[in-house]
Amino acid sequence: MIGKLTGIIDYIGADHAMIDVRGVGYIVYVSERTRMALPPRGEAISLYTDLLVREDLMQLFGFASLLEKEWYRLLISVQGIGAKAAMAILGTLGAQATGRAIALGDWSAIKAAPGVGPKTAQRVIMELKDKAPAAMALGGSLAEAVLDTSERDEVIESDRPPARKAAPKAAPTAHANAEAEALSALQNLGYSPTDALGAVAQSAQDAPDADTSTLIRAALKLLAPKG
């Protein structure tokens, strides 16, 4: 199993990139969001990867973070969701928004991905809703594992001139951490994982930039008895 690639971007296609690793070119299929975030040709890149092996096909899929990879693996566990559909969902929503849509039962958001119909979207919700709390709880630590190009050149051996270092990109970890921390706090207060997840997901959707304490307060309001 190839778990990660570090190399130089050779070219970027419509749904994939070729990464030159010590003179060997690896074709790596990526989601639209990951493709748009790739550095230009000739620059260093690392991607977490997952290898799909079938009788007639071998394909390598790449992910900018472990959180994206984790949701990919959960999505392909759903009946009727293959690698292409999973990448379409992640490309349309992103890892965090995919988790929120599942937590909230928002199958219409899943259906917005190209090639995903209503029945398949509903199946994604049904089969993954119970797994979403664990994925969100891991969200902070997994989102922190976002690969950076700033210190890769020393591990890349190539006959090419040294790649120009890209300016480090800010890792989208703050909100993932806030959601994970809010979920943990609510569960510590005695709320069930499912109830806590739904409230945190709704609060995060309503206030995308909210910090942990704001998410907790908003979630508690949603969980408060009505009447």
VEXDOVEX-320080 format. One record per residue: residue number from 1; residue in one letter; x, y, z of N, C-alpha, C in turn. Coordinates in nm, 2 decimals, always signed. Layout:
N
REC | NUM | A | X | Y | Z | X | Y | Z | X | Y | Z
...
REM end
This chain:
227
REC | 1 | M | +0.08 | -0.12 | +0.00 | +0.00 | +0.00 | +0.00 | +0.09 | +0.12 | +0.00
REC | 2 | I | +0.06 | +0.22 | -0.09 | +0.13 | +0.35 | -0.09 | +0.05 | +0.44 | -0.01
REC | 3 | G | +0.10 | +0.49 | +0.10 | +0.03 | +0.58 | +0.19 | +0.05 | +0.72 | +0.17
REC | 4 | K | +0.16 | +0.76 | +0.11 | +0.19 | +0.90 | +0.09 | +0.30 | +0.91 | -0.02
REC | 5 | L | +0.29 | +1.02 | -0.10 | +0.39 | +1.05 | -0.20 | +0.44 | +1.19 | -0.18
REC | 6 | T | +0.57 | +1.20 | -0.19 | +0.64 | +1.33 | -0.19 | +0.72 | +1.35 | -0.31
REC | 7 | G | +0.70 | +1.45 | -0.39 | +0.77 | +1.47 | -0.51 | +0.75 | +1.60 | -0.58
REC | 8 | I | +0.77 | +1.61 | -0.71 | +0.76 | +1.73 | -0.78 | +0.64 | +1.72 | -0.88
REC | 9 | I | +0.56 | +1.82 | -0.88 | +0.44 | +1.83 | -0.98 | +0.50 | +1.83 | -1.12
REC | 10 | D | +0.46 | +1.72 | -1.20 | +0.51 | +1.72 | -1.34 | +0.40 | +1.78 | -1.43
REC | 11 | Y | +0.27 | +1.75 | -1.41 | +0.17 | +1.82 | -1.48 | +0.04 | +1.79 | -1.40
REC | 12 | I | -0.06 | +1.88 | -1.43 | -0.19 | +1.87 | -1.36 | -0.30 | +1.85 | -1.47
REC | 13 | G | -0.37 | +1.74 | -1.46 | -0.48 | +1.72 | -1.56 | -0.62 | +1.76 | -1.50
REC | 14 | A | -0.72 | +1.72 | -1.57 | -0.86 | +1.76 | -1.53 | -0.90 | +1.70 | -1.40
REC | 15 | D | -0.85 | +1.58 | -1.37 | -0.89 | +1.51 | -1.24 | -0.77 | +1.44 | -1.17
REC | 16 | H | -0.65 | +1.47 | -1.22 | -0.54 | +1.40 | -1.16 | -0.41 | +1.49 | -1.18
REC | 17 | A | -0.31 | +1.44 | -1.12 | -0.17 | +1.51 | -1.14 | -0.07 | +1.40 | -1.15
REC | 18 | M | +0.04 | +1.43 | -1.22 | +0.15 | +1.34 | -1.22 | +0.26 | +1.40 | -1.13
REC | 19 | I | +0.30 | +1.31 | -1.04 | +0.40 | +1.35 | -0.94 | +0.53 | +1.27 | -0.97
REC | 20 | D | +0.64 | +1.35 | -0.99 | +0.77 | +1.28 | -1.02 | +0.84 | +1.26 | -0.88
REC | 21 | V | +0.86 | +1.13 | -0.85 | +0.92 | +1.09 | -0.73 | +1.05 | +1.02 | -0.77
REC | 22 | R | +1.17 | +1.09 | -0.76 | +1.30 | +1.03 | -0.79 | +1.30 | +0.97 | -0.93
REC | 23 | G | +1.24 | +1.04 | -1.02 | +1.24 | +0.99 | -1.16 | +1.13 | +0.90 | -1.20
REC | 24 | V | +1.04 | +0.87 | -1.11 | +0.93 | +0.78 | -1.14 | +0.80 | +0.87 | -1.13
REC | 25 | G | +0.72 | +0.87 | -1.24 | +0.60 | +0.95 | -1.24 | +0.48 | +0.87 | -1.20
REC | 26 | Y | +0.41 | +0.92 | -1.09 | +0.29 | +0.86 | -1.04 | +0.17 | +0.94 | -1.08
REC | 27 | I | +0.07 | +0.88 | -1.14 | -0.05 | +0.95 | -1.17 | -0.14 | +0.93 | -1.05
REC | 28 | V | -0.18 | +1.05 | -0.99 | -0.26 | +1.05 | -0.87 | -0.39 | +1.12 | -0.90
REC | 29 | Y | -0.51 | +1.05 | -0.88 | -0.64 | +1.11 | -0.90 | -0.68 | +1.19 | -0.77
REC | 30 | V | -0.73 | +1.31 | -0.79 | -0.76 | +1.39 | -0.67 | -0.90 | +1.46 | -0.69
REC | 31 | S | -0.96 | +1.50 | -0.58 | -1.09 | +1.57 | -0.59 | -1.07 | +1.71 | -0.65
REC | 32 | E | -1.17 | +1.77 | -0.69 | -1.16 | +1.90 | -0.76 | -1.11 | +2.01 | -0.66
REC | 33 | R | -1.14 | +2.00 | -0.53 | -1.09 | +2.09 | -0.43 | -0.94 | +2.07 | -0.41
REC | 34 | T | -0.90 | +1.95 | -0.41 | -0.75 | +1.93 | -0.39 | -0.68 | +1.97 | -0.51
REC | 35 | R | -0.74 | +1.94 | -0.63 | -0.67 | +1.98 | -0.76 | -0.65 | +2.13 | -0.76
REC | 36 | M | -0.75 | +2.20 | -0.72 | -0.74 | +2.35 | -0.73 | -0.64 | +2.40 | -0.63
REC | 37 | A | -0.61 | +2.33 | -0.53 | -0.51 | +2.37 | -0.43 | -0.37 | +2.33 | -0.45
REC | 38 | L | -0.35 | +2.25 | -0.56 | -0.21 | +2.20 | -0.59 | -0.12 | +2.31 | -0.63
REC | 39 | P | +0.01 | +2.31 | -0.60 | +0.10 | +2.41 | -0.64 | +0.13 | +2.40 | -0.79
REC | 40 | P | +0.19 | +2.50 | -0.85 | +0.22 | +2.49 | -1.00 | +0.32 | +2.38 | -1.03
REC | 41 | R | +0.32 | +2.35 | -1.16 | +0.42 | +2.25 | -1.21 | +0.56 | +2.29 | -1.17
REC | 42 | G | +0.64 | +2.19 | -1.13 | +0.77 | +2.21 | -1.09 | +0.80 | +2.23 | -0.95
REC | 43 | E | +0.69 | +2.25 | -0.87 | +0.70 | +2.27 | -0.73 | +0.68 | +2.14 | -0.65
REC | 44 | A | +0.73 | +2.14 | -0.52 | +0.72 | +2.02 | -0.44 | +0.58 | +2.00 | -0.39
REC | 45 | I | +0.54 | +1.87 | -0.37 | +0.41 | +1.84 | -0.32 | +0.41 | +1.71 | -0.24
REC | 46 | S | +0.33 | +1.70 | -0.14 | +0.31 | +1.57 | -0.07 | +0.16 | +1.55 | -0.07
REC | 47 | L | +0.11 | +1.42 | -0.09 | -0.03 | +1.39 | -0.08 | -0.04 | +1.26 | -0.01
REC | 48 | Y | -0.14 | +1.25 | +0.08 | -0.17 | +1.12 | +0.14 | -0.24 | +1.04 | +0.03
REC | 49 | T | -0.23 | +0.91 | +0.02 | -0.28 | +0.83 | -0.09 | -0.35 | +0.71 | -0.05
REC | 50 | D | -0.44 | +0.66 | -0.14 | -0.51 | +0.53 | -0.12 | -0.51 | +0.46 | -0.25
REC | 51 | L | -0.47 | +0.34 | -0.25 | -0.45 | +0.26 | -0.38 | -0.57 | +0.17 | -0.40
REC | 52 | L | -0.64 | +0.19 | -0.51 | -0.75 | +0.11 | -0.55 | -0.70 | +0.00 | -0.64
REC | 53 | V | -0.73 | -0.13 | -0.61 | -0.68 | -0.24 | -0.69 | -0.80 | -0.32 | -0.73
REC | 54 | R | -0.82 | -0.34 | -0.86 | -0.92 | -0.43 | -0.91 | -0.86 | -0.52 | -1.01
REC | 55 | E | -0.93 | -0.62 | -1.06 | -0.88 | -0.71 | -1.16 | -0.83 | -0.64 | -1.28
REC | 56 | D | -0.90 | -0.54 | -1.32 | -0.86 | -0.48 | -1.45 | -0.81 | -0.33 | -1.43
REC | 57 | L | -0.78 | -0.29 | -1.31 | -0.75 | -0.15 | -1.29 | -0.67 | -0.13 | -1.16
REC | 58 | M | -0.57 | -0.04 | -1.16 | -0.51 | +0.01 | -1.04 | -0.50 | +0.16 | -1.05
REC | 59 | Q | -0.56 | +0.23 | -0.95 | -0.56 | +0.37 | -0.95 | -0.52 | +0.42 | -0.81
REC | 60 | L | -0.44 | +0.53 | -0.81 | -0.39 | +0.59 | -0.69 | -0.47 | +0.72 | -0.67
REC | 61 | F | -0.53 | +0.74 | -0.55 | -0.60 | +0.86 | -0.52 | -0.53 | +0.94 | -0.41
REC | 62 | G | -0.53 | +1.07 | -0.43 | -0.45 | +1.16 | -0.34 | -0.54 | +1.25 | -0.26
REC | 63 | F | -0.49 | +1.29 | -0.14 | -0.57 | +1.37 | -0.05 | -0.47 | +1.47 | +0.02
REC | 64 | A | -0.52 | +1.59 | +0.03 | -0.44 | +1.70 | +0.09 | -0.43 | +1.68 | +0.24
REC | 65 | S | -0.52 | +1.61 | +0.31 | -0.52 | +1.59 | +0.45 | -0.57 | +1.45 | +0.48
REC | 66 | L | -0.54 | +1.41 | +0.61 | -0.59 | +1.28 | +0.65 | -0.74 | +1.28 | +0.67
REC | 67 | L | -0.79 | +1.40 | +0.70 | -0.94 | +1.41 | +0.72 | -1.01 | +1.38 | +0.59
REC | 68 | E | -0.96 | +1.44 | +0.48 | -1.02 | +1.41 | +0.35 | -1.01 | +1.26 | +0.32
REC | 69 | K | -0.89 | +1.20 | +0.35 | -0.88 | +1.06 | +0.32 | -0.97 | +0.97 | +0.40
REC | 70 | E | -0.99 | +1.01 | +0.53 | -1.08 | +0.94 | +0.62 | -1.22 | +0.94 | +0.57
REC | 71 | W | -1.27 | +1.06 | +0.52 | -1.40 | +1.06 | +0.46 | -1.41 | +0.98 | +0.33
REC | 72 | Y | -1.31 | +0.98 | +0.25 | -1.31 | +0.90 | +0.13 | -1.33 | +0.76 | +0.17
REC | 73 | R | -1.26 | +0.71 | +0.26 | -1.27 | +0.57 | +0.30 | -1.40 | +0.53 | +0.36
REC | 74 | L | -1.46 | +0.63 | +0.43 | -1.60 | +0.60 | +0.48 | -1.70 | +0.60 | +0.36
REC | 75 | L | -1.68 | +0.70 | +0.27 | -1.78 | +0.70 | +0.16 | -1.78 | +0.58 | +0.07
REC | 76 | I | -1.66 | +0.53 | +0.04 | -1.65 | +0.41 | -0.04 | -1.70 | +0.28 | +0.02
REC | 77 | S | -1.72 | +0.29 | +0.16 | -1.78 | +0.18 | +0.23 | -1.93 | +0.17 | +0.21
REC | 78 | V | -1.99 | +0.27 | +0.15 | -2.13 | +0.27 | +0.13 | -2.17 | +0.20 | +0.00
REC | 79 | Q | -2.27 | +0.12 | +0.01 | -2.31 | +0.04 | -0.11 | -2.35 | +0.14 | -0.22
REC | 80 | G | -2.29 | +0.12 | -0.34 | -2.32 | +0.21 | -0.46 | -2.23 | +0.33 | -0.47
REC | 81 | I | -2.14 | +0.35 | -0.37 | -2.05 | +0.46 | -0.38 | -1.91 | +0.41 | -0.41
REC | 82 | G | -1.86 | +0.43 | -0.53 | -1.73 | +0.40 | -0.57 | -1.63 | +0.51 | -0.55
REC | 83 | A | -1.51 | +0.49 | -0.60 | -1.41 | +0.60 | -0.58 | -1.45 | +0.72 | -0.65
REC | 84 | K | -1.50 | +0.71 | -0.77 | -1.54 | +0.83 | -0.85 | -1.64 | +0.91 | -0.78
REC | 85 | A | -1.75 | +0.85 | -0.73 | -1.85 | +0.92 | -0.66 | -1.80 | +0.98 | -0.53
REC | 86 | A | -1.72 | +0.91 | -0.46 | -1.66 | +0.96 | -0.33 | -1.58 | +1.09 | -0.36
REC | 87 | M | -1.50 | +1.08 | -0.46 | -1.42 | +1.20 | -0.50 | -1.51 | +1.32 | -0.54
REC | 88 | A | -1.62 | +1.28 | -0.61 | -1.71 | +1.39 | -0.65 | -1.77 | +1.46 | -0.53
REC | 89 | I | -1.81 | +1.38 | -0.43 | -1.87 | +1.44 | -0.31 | -1.77 | +1.53 | -0.24
REC | 90 | L | -1.65 | +1.48 | -0.22 | -1.55 | +1.55 | -0.15 | -1.51 | +1.68 | -0.24
REC | 91 | G | -1.51 | +1.66 | -0.37 | -1.48 | +1.78 | -0.45 | -1.58 | +1.89 | -0.45
REC | 92 | T | -1.71 | +1.85 | -0.43 | -1.82 | +1.94 | -0.42 | -1.83 | +2.00 | -0.28
REC | 93 | L | -1.82 | +1.93 | -0.18 | -1.84 | +1.97 | -0.04 | -1.72 | +2.00 | +0.04
REC | 94 | G | -1.61 | +1.92 | +0.02 | -1.50 | +1.92 | +0.11 | -1.53 | +1.83 | +0.23
REC | 95 | A | -1.42 | +1.79 | +0.30 | -1.44 | +1.69 | +0.40 | -1.53 | +1.74 | +0.52
REC | 96 | Q | -1.51 | +1.86 | +0.57 | -1.58 | +1.90 | +0.68 | -1.73 | +1.92 | +0.65
REC | 97 | A | -1.76 | +1.98 | +0.53 | -1.90 | +2.00 | +0.49 | -1.97 | +1.86 | +0.46
REC | 98 | T | -1.89 | +1.77 | +0.42 | -1.95 | +1.63 | +0.40 | -1.99 | +1.57 | +0.53
REC | 99 | G | -1.91 | +1.59 | +0.63 | -1.95 | +1.54 | +0.77 | -2.07 | +1.61 | +0.82
REC | 100 | R | -2.08 | +1.74 | +0.80 | -2.19 | +1.82 | +0.85 | -2.32 | +1.77 | +0.78
REC | 101 | A | -2.31 | +1.76 | +0.65 | -2.43 | +1.72 | +0.57 | -2.48 | +1.58 | +0.62
REC | 102 | I | -2.39 | +1.49 | +0.65 | -2.43 | +1.36 | +0.70 | -2.49 | +1.37 | +0.84
REC | 103 | A | -2.43 | +1.45 | +0.92 | -2.48 | +1.47 | +1.06 | -2.62 | +1.53 | +1.06
REC | 104 | L | -2.64 | +1.62 | +0.97 | -2.77 | +1.69 | +0.96 | -2.88 | +1.61 | +0.88
REC | 105 | G | -2.83 | +1.50 | +0.82 | -2.93 | +1.43 | +0.73 | -2.96 | +1.50 | +0.60
REC | 106 | D | -2.87 | +1.59 | +0.56 | -2.90 | +1.67 | +0.44 | -2.85 | +1.60 | +0.32
REC | 107 | W | -2.94 | +1.51 | +0.27 | -2.90 | +1.43 | +0.15 | -2.90 | +1.51 | +0.03
REC | 108 | S | -2.97 | +1.63 | +0.03 | -2.97 | +1.71 | -0.09 | -2.83 | +1.77 | -0.12
REC | 109 | A | -2.76 | +1.80 | -0.01 | -2.62 | +1.85 | -0.02 | -2.53 | +1.74 | -0.09
REC | 110 | I | -2.55 | +1.61 | -0.04 | -2.47 | +1.50 | -0.10 | -2.51 | +1.48 | -0.25
REC | 111 | K | -2.64 | +1.50 | -0.28 | -2.69 | +1.48 | -0.42 | -2.63 | +1.59 | -0.51
REC | 112 | A | -2.59 | +1.70 | -0.46 | -2.53 | +1.80 | -0.54 | -2.40 | +1.76 | -0.61
REC | 113 | A | -2.34 | +1.66 | -0.57 | -2.22 | +1.61 | -0.63 | -2.25 | +1.54 | -0.76
REC | 114 | P | -2.17 | +1.57 | -0.87 | -2.20 | +1.51 | -1.00 | -2.21 | +1.36 | -1.00
REC | 115 | G | -2.31 | +1.30 | -1.06 | -2.32 | +1.16 | -1.07 | -2.38 | +1.09 | -0.94
REC | 116 | V | -2.43 | +1.17 | -0.84 | -2.49 | +1.11 | -0.72 | -2.64 | +1.14 | -0.73
REC | 117 | G | -2.72 | +1.03 | -0.73 | -2.86 | +1.05 | -0.74 | -2.92 | +1.06 | -0.60
REC | 118 | P | -3.05 | +1.08 | -0.59 | -3.12 | +1.10 | -0.46 | -3.11 | +0.97 | -0.38
REC | 119 | K | -3.14 | +0.85 | -0.44 | -3.14 | +0.73 | -0.36 | -3.00 | +0.70 | -0.30
REC | 120 | T | -2.90 | +0.73 | -0.38 | -2.76 | +0.70 | -0.34 | -2.72 | +0.80 | -0.23
REC | 121 | A | -2.76 | +0.93 | -0.24 | -2.74 | +1.03 | -0.14 | -2.80 | +0.99 | -0.01
REC | 122 | Q | -2.93 | +0.94 | -0.01 | -3.00 | +0.90 | +0.11 | -2.93 | +0.78 | +0.17
REC | 123 | R | -2.88 | +0.69 | +0.09 | -2.81 | +0.58 | +0.14 | -2.68 | +0.62 | +0.22
REC | 124 | V | -2.61 | +0.72 | +0.16 | -2.49 | +0.77 | +0.23 | -2.53 | +0.82 | +0.37
REC | 125 | I | -2.64 | +0.90 | +0.38 | -2.68 | +0.95 | +0.51 | -2.71 | +0.83 | +0.60
REC | 126 | M | -2.79 | +0.74 | +0.56 | -2.83 | +0.63 | +0.64 | -2.71 | +0.54 | +0.69
REC | 127 | E | -2.62 | +0.51 | +0.60 | -2.51 | +0.42 | +0.64 | -2.40 | +0.49 | +0.72
REC | 128 | L | -2.39 | +0.62 | +0.70 | -2.27 | +0.69 | +0.77 | -2.31 | +0.77 | +0.89
REC | 129 | K | -2.44 | +0.79 | +0.91 | -2.48 | +0.88 | +1.02 | -2.42 | +0.84 | +1.15
REC | 130 | D | -2.42 | +0.71 | +1.18 | -2.37 | +0.66 | +1.31 | -2.22 | +0.67 | +1.32
REC | 131 | K | -2.15 | +0.67 | +1.20 | -2.01 | +0.68 | +1.20 | -1.96 | +0.82 | +1.20
REC | 132 | A | -2.05 | +0.92 | +1.17 | -2.01 | +1.06 | +1.16 | -1.95 | +1.12 | +1.30
REC | 133 | P | -2.01 | +1.08 | +1.41 | -1.95 | +1.14 | +1.54 | -1.81 | +1.10 | +1.56
REC | 134 | A | -1.77 | +0.98 | +1.53 | -1.63 | +0.94 | +1.55 | -1.54 | +1.02 | +1.45
REC | 135 | A | -1.59 | +1.04 | +1.33 | -1.51 | +1.11 | +1.23 | -1.49 | +1.25 | +1.27
REC | 136 | M | -1.60 | +1.32 | +1.32 | -1.59 | +1.46 | +1.36 | -1.50 | +1.47 | +1.48
REC | 137 | A | -1.51 | +1.37 | +1.57 | -1.42 | +1.38 | +1.69 | -1.28 | +1.38 | +1.65
REC | 138 | L | -1.24 | +1.31 | +1.55 | -1.11 | +1.30 | +1.50 | -1.07 | +1.42 | +1.41
REC | 139 | G | -1.17 | +1.50 | +1.38 | -1.15 | +1.60 | +1.28 | -1.04 | +1.70 | +1.31
REC | 140 | G | -1.02 | +1.74 | +1.43 | -0.92 | +1.83 | +1.46 | -0.78 | +1.78 | +1.44
REC | 141 | S | -0.75 | +1.66 | +1.49 | -0.62 | +1.60 | +1.47 | -0.59 | +1.56 | +1.33
REC | 142 | L | -0.70 | +1.51 | +1.26 | -0.68 | +1.47 | +1.12 | -0.66 | +1.59 | +1.03
REC | 143 | A | -0.73 | +1.70 | +1.06 | -0.72 | +1.82 | +0.98 | -0.58 | +1.88 | +1.00
REC | 144 | E | -0.52 | +1.86 | +1.11 | -0.39 | +1.92 | +1.14 | -0.28 | +1.85 | +1.05
REC | 145 | A | -0.31 | +1.73 | +1.01 | -0.21 | +1.66 | +0.93 | -0.23 | +1.70 | +0.78
REC | 146 | V | -0.21 | +1.83 | +0.76 | -0.22 | +1.88 | +0.62 | -0.08 | +1.90 | +0.57
REC | 147 | L | -0.05 | +1.84 | +0.46 | +0.09 | +1.84 | +0.41 | +0.13 | +1.98 | +0.36
REC | 148 | D | +0.25 | +2.02 | +0.39 | +0.31 | +2.15 | +0.36 | +0.43 | +2.13 | +0.27
REC | 149 | T | +0.45 | +2.23 | +0.18 | +0.57 | +2.21 | +0.09 | +0.69 | +2.28 | +0.14
REC | 150 | S | +0.69 | +2.34 | +0.25 | +0.80 | +2.43 | +0.29 | +0.93 | +2.35 | +0.33
REC | 151 | E | +0.92 | +2.22 | +0.37 | +1.04 | +2.15 | +0.41 | +1.06 | +2.02 | +0.34
REC | 152 | R | +1.01 | +2.02 | +0.21 | +1.02 | +1.89 | +0.14 | +1.14 | +1.87 | +0.05
REC | 153 | D | +1.20 | +1.98 | +0.01 | +1.30 | +1.97 | -0.09 | +1.41 | +1.88 | -0.05
REC | 154 | E | +1.45 | +1.87 | +0.08 | +1.56 | +1.79 | +0.12 | +1.53 | +1.64 | +0.11
REC | 155 | V | +1.41 | +1.60 | +0.10 | +1.38 | +1.46 | +0.09 | +1.35 | +1.42 | -0.06
REC | 156 | I | +1.36 | +1.51 | -0.15 | +1.33 | +1.48 | -0.29 | +1.46 | +1.47 | -0.36
REC | 157 | E | +1.50 | +1.36 | -0.42 | +1.62 | +1.34 | -0.49 | +1.58 | +1.34 | -0.64
REC | 158 | S | +1.63 | +1.43 | -0.72 | +1.60 | +1.44 | -0.86 | +1.71 | +1.51 | -0.93
REC | 159 | D | +1.72 | +1.48 | -1.06 | +1.82 | +1.54 | -1.15 | +1.77 | +1.68 | -1.19
REC | 160 | R | +1.65 | +1.72 | -1.16 | +1.60 | +1.85 | -1.20 | +1.66 | +1.96 | -1.11
REC | 161 | P | +1.66 | +2.08 | -1.15 | +1.70 | +2.19 | -1.06 | +1.61 | +2.19 | -0.94
REC | 162 | P | +1.65 | +2.24 | -0.83 | +1.57 | +2.25 | -0.71 | +1.44 | +2.32 | -0.73
REC | 163 | A | +1.33 | +2.27 | -0.68 | +1.20 | +2.33 | -0.70 | +1.19 | +2.46 | -0.62
REC | 164 | R | +1.13 | +2.56 | -0.68 | +1.10 | +2.68 | -0.61 | +1.01 | +2.65 | -0.49
REC | 165 | K | +1.04 | +2.70 | -0.37 | +0.95 | +2.67 | -0.26 | +0.83 | +2.76 | -0.27
REC | 166 | A | +0.72 | +2.69 | -0.25 | +0.59 | +2.77 | -0.24 | +0.57 | +2.83 | -0.10
REC | 167 | A | +0.51 | +2.94 | -0.10 | +0.47 | +2.99 | +0.03 | +0.38 | +2.90 | +0.10
REC | 168 | P | +0.41 | +2.87 | +0.23 | +0.32 | +2.78 | +0.31 | +0.18 | +2.83 | +0.31
REC | 169 | K | +0.09 | +2.74 | +0.29 | -0.06 | +2.77 | +0.29 | -0.11 | +2.75 | +0.43
REC | 170 | A | -0.20 | +2.83 | +0.48 | -0.26 | +2.81 | +0.61 | -0.34 | +2.69 | +0.61
REC | 171 | A | -0.32 | +2.60 | +0.70 | -0.39 | +2.48 | +0.71 | -0.53 | +2.50 | +0.77
REC | 172 | P | -0.64 | +2.45 | +0.71 | -0.77 | +2.47 | +0.75 | -0.81 | +2.39 | +0.88
REC | 173 | T | -0.73 | +2.42 | +0.99 | -0.75 | +2.33 | +1.11 | -0.83 | +2.40 | +1.21
REC | 174 | A | -0.84 | +2.53 | +1.22 | -0.90 | +2.59 | +1.34 | -1.05 | +2.55 | +1.36
REC | 175 | H | -1.13 | +2.55 | +1.25 | -1.27 | +2.52 | +1.26 | -1.29 | +2.37 | +1.29
REC | 176 | A | -1.20 | +2.29 | +1.23 | -1.21 | +2.14 | +1.25 | -1.18 | +2.11 | +1.40
REC | 177 | N | -1.08 | +2.18 | +1.46 | -1.05 | +2.17 | +1.60 | -1.17 | +2.22 | +1.68
REC | 178 | A | -1.23 | +2.33 | +1.65 | -1.34 | +2.38 | +1.72 | -1.46 | +2.28 | +1.72
REC | 179 | E | -1.49 | +2.23 | +1.61 | -1.60 | +2.13 | +1.60 | -1.57 | +2.01 | +1.69
REC | 180 | A | -1.45 | +1.96 | +1.68 | -1.42 | +1.84 | +1.75 | -1.42 | +1.87 | +1.90
REC | 181 | E | -1.37 | +1.98 | +1.95 | -1.37 | +2.02 | +2.09 | -1.51 | +2.04 | +2.14
REC | 182 | A | -1.60 | +2.10 | +2.06 | -1.73 | +2.13 | +2.10 | -1.81 | +1.99 | +2.11
REC | 183 | L | -1.79 | +1.90 | +2.02 | -1.85 | +1.77 | +2.03 | -1.81 | +1.70 | +2.15
REC | 184 | S | -1.68 | +1.70 | +2.18 | -1.63 | +1.64 | +2.30 | -1.69 | +1.70 | +2.43
REC | 185 | A | -1.70 | +1.83 | +2.43 | -1.75 | +1.90 | +2.55 | -1.90 | +1.86 | +2.58
REC | 186 | L | -1.98 | +1.85 | +2.47 | -2.12 | +1.82 | +2.48 | -2.13 | +1.67 | +2.53
REC | 187 | Q | -2.05 | +1.58 | +2.48 | -2.06 | +1.44 | +2.52 | -2.02 | +1.43 | +2.67
REC | 188 | N | -1.92 | +1.51 | +2.71 | -1.88 | +1.51 | +2.85 | -1.99 | +1.56 | +2.94
REC | 189 | L | -2.08 | +1.64 | +2.89 | -2.20 | +1.69 | +2.96 | -2.31 | +1.59 | +2.96
REC | 190 | G | -2.30 | +1.48 | +2.89 | -2.39 | +1.38 | +2.90 | -2.48 | +1.36 | +2.78
REC | 191 | Y | -2.46 | +1.44 | +2.68 | -2.54 | +1.43 | +2.55 | -2.49 | +1.31 | +2.47
REC | 192 | S | -2.58 | +1.25 | +2.40 | -2.54 | +1.13 | +2.32 | -2.46 | +1.18 | +2.20
REC | 193 | P | -2.37 | +1.10 | +2.15 | -2.29 | +1.14 | +2.03 | -2.38 | +1.19 | +1.92
REC | 194 | T | -2.49 | +1.12 | +1.89 | -2.58 | +1.16 | +1.78 | -2.64 | +1.30 | +1.80
REC | 195 | D | -2.69 | +1.32 | +1.92 | -2.75 | +1.45 | +1.95 | -2.65 | +1.56 | +1.95
REC | 196 | A | -2.53 | +1.53 | +2.01 | -2.43 | +1.63 | +2.01 | -2.38 | +1.67 | +1.87
REC | 197 | L | -2.36 | +1.56 | +1.79 | -2.31 | +1.58 | +1.66 | -2.41 | +1.67 | +1.58
REC | 198 | G | -2.54 | +1.64 | +1.58 | -2.64 | +1.72 | +1.51 | -2.63 | +1.86 | +1.55
REC | 199 | A | -2.62 | +1.89 | +1.68 | -2.63 | +2.03 | +1.73 | -2.50 | +2.10 | +1.69
REC | 200 | V | -2.38 | +2.04 | +1.70 | -2.26 | +2.10 | +1.66 | -2.26 | +2.13 | +1.51
REC | 201 | A | -2.30 | +2.03 | +1.43 | -2.30 | +2.04 | +1.29 | -2.39 | +2.16 | +1.24
REC | 202 | Q | -2.51 | +2.17 | +1.31 | -2.60 | +2.28 | +1.27 | -2.54 | +2.41 | +1.31
REC | 203 | S | -2.48 | +2.42 | +1.43 | -2.41 | +2.54 | +1.47 | -2.30 | +2.58 | +1.39
REC | 204 | A | -2.22 | +2.48 | +1.34 | -2.11 | +2.51 | +1.26 | -2.15 | +2.56 | +1.12
REC | 205 | Q | -2.26 | +2.50 | +1.07 | -2.32 | +2.55 | +0.94 | -2.37 | +2.69 | +0.95
REC | 206 | D | -2.43 | +2.72 | +1.06 | -2.49 | +2.86 | +1.08 | -2.38 | +2.96 | +1.10
REC | 207 | A | -2.26 | +2.92 | +1.16 | -2.15 | +3.02 | +1.19 | -2.02 | +2.95 | +1.15
REC | 208 | P | -1.98 | +2.95 | +1.03 | -1.87 | +2.88 | +0.98 | -1.74 | +2.92 | +1.05
REC | 209 | D | -1.73 | +3.04 | +1.10 | -1.60 | +3.09 | +1.16 | -1.61 | +3.09 | +1.32
REC | 210 | A | -1.71 | +3.02 | +1.37 | -1.72 | +3.03 | +1.52 | -1.61 | +2.95 | +1.59
REC | 211 | D | -1.57 | +3.00 | +1.71 | -1.47 | +2.93 | +1.79 | -1.54 | +2.82 | +1.87
REC | 212 | T | -1.46 | +2.75 | +1.96 | -1.52 | +2.64 | +2.03 | -1.63 | +2.68 | +2.13
REC | 213 | S | -1.60 | +2.79 | +2.21 | -1.70 | +2.83 | +2.30 | -1.83 | +2.88 | +2.24
REC | 214 | T | -1.82 | +2.95 | +2.12 | -1.94 | +2.99 | +2.05 | -2.02 | +2.87 | +2.00
REC | 215 | L | -1.95 | +2.77 | +1.95 | -2.02 | +2.65 | +1.90 | -2.09 | +2.58 | +2.01
REC | 216 | I | -2.02 | +2.57 | +2.13 | -2.09 | +2.50 | +2.24 | -2.21 | +2.58 | +2.29
REC | 217 | R | -2.21 | +2.71 | +2.30 | -2.32 | +2.79 | +2.34 | -2.44 | +2.77 | +2.24
REC | 218 | A | -2.40 | +2.78 | +2.11 | -2.51 | +2.76 | +2.01 | -2.57 | +2.62 | +2.01
REC | 219 | A | -2.48 | +2.52 | +2.03 | -2.53 | +2.39 | +2.03 | -2.62 | +2.36 | +2.16
REC | 220 | L | -2.58 | +2.42 | +2.27 | -2.66 | +2.40 | +2.39 | -2.80 | +2.46 | +2.37
REC | 221 | K | -2.81 | +2.57 | +2.30 | -2.94 | +2.63 | +2.28 | -3.03 | +2.54 | +2.19
REC | 222 | L | -2.96 | +2.48 | +2.09 | -3.04 | +2.38 | +2.01 | -3.08 | +2.26 | +2.09
REC | 223 | L | -3.00 | +2.22 | +2.18 | -3.03 | +2.10 | +2.26 | -3.13 | +2.13 | +2.38
REC | 224 | A | -3.15 | +2.25 | +2.41 | -3.23 | +2.29 | +2.53 | -3.38 | +2.24 | +2.50
REC | 225 | P | -3.44 | +2.19 | +2.61 | -3.58 | +2.15 | +2.59 | -3.67 | +2.26 | +2.54
REC | 226 | K | -3.75 | +2.23 | +2.45 | -3.84 | +2.33 | +2.39 | -3.97 | +2.34 | +2.47
REC | 227 | G | -4.03 | +2.46 | +2.48 | -4.15 | +2.47 | +2.55 | -4.14 | +2.54 | +2.68
REM end
